[in-house]
């Protein structure tokens, strides 16, 4: 996942106000995706812009990451206090898949009725 540039306003990337609800943020993200259409527009600038919009959405849709971003950049309640924001301390989520050894083969399936026979 690509991260927005330093000092980038994630709310401006999505075109929403800092006090926007999760539904408004999701709606704005979907509208931006329709504009950028990564499956049909293949130039590098569009791909980079799509990556920034996606990274902004990933941060703003999660309440904890959004709160950390707001604290860092001063967007709490839509105020910036006239200061230049610092670099956010929000890290992108990393997902790992662990494969622990070879997969075991499935036992063969048995079709038909099962007959119990007395012990031989």
N, C-alpha and C positions, 0 to 999 in steps of 0.2 A: 504494500500500500504506500502510495506517495503521500508525503506530508506537505501541507501548504507552506509557502515561503515565510521567512521571518517577518513578523509584524503583519501578516495577512489577517484580515478580519473575516473570520469564518461566517459570521452572520451576513456580511456583505457578499461573500462568495455565493451564498444560497439566496440572497435577496430577501431576507427576513429581518425583523426587528429583534433586538436582544431579549425582549420579553415574550417572544413567540412560543406557542405551545408545541408539544411534540407532533400533533397532527399537522400544524402549519409548516413545521420544518420538514416533515415527510412529504407533504404536498409540494413544497418548493423544490425539494431534491428531485422528485419525480419529474417536475416541469423542466428542471435543468438537464436531466438525463435525456428527456425527449428532444431538447434543443441540440445537445451535443452528439447524440446517437453514435456511440463508439463502434457499433457494428456496420454503419454505413459511411461514416466520415473517418477517413483513415489518415489524415495528416497529423504530423507530430504535435503541432500546437493544440489541436483539438484533443488529442490523447492526453497531453499534459494538463489541460484545463479540466478534462473529465476526472483525472486522478486527484486534482486539488478539490474539486466539488465532492467527490466520493470521500476523501479524507475528512473534509469539513463535516459532512453528514455523519460519518462514523463517530466523531467527537461530540457533536451536538445532539445525537439521538440518545446517547447514554447519559442518564442524569448525573452520575458521579464524575464522568469525564467533562461534562458540560460545566458543572459547578467548579471544577478545578480550573478549567479554561477561563471562566468568568472571574474567578478570584485572581488569577494571574494577569489577565488583560484588563481588569477593572470594568467588566461589563455588567456587574451586579446591578440590577434595576435600571439598566440602560445608561449608566454614568461611566465616564472614563476619567473623571477628575483632572482632565487637562494634562495627564502624564502620558509619555510614550510607553506603551506596554512592553513588558519584558518577554523573553522567550518562555513559552508555556512549559510546565514541567510534566505535561501529560505524555505518556509513552503510548505508542501504538500497541494494540493487542497482538500478541503473537500466539498462534495456535500450533501445537505440535501433535503429531501422530506418532504413537509408539508402537513398533512392531516387535513383539517379544518372541523371537524364534519362528520356526516354520509352522505353518498352519497344519493342524491335524486333519487327516482325511475323514470324511463322513463315513459312518458305518453303512454298509449296503442296506437298501430298503427291502423289506420282505412283503410280498404281496400275497393275498389269499388268507383264508382262515388259519388260525393257529390251533393245532391239535395238541392237547396235553396227553402224553402217554405215561403210564406208570413206569417208575424207574426200572431199568433192566438189570 
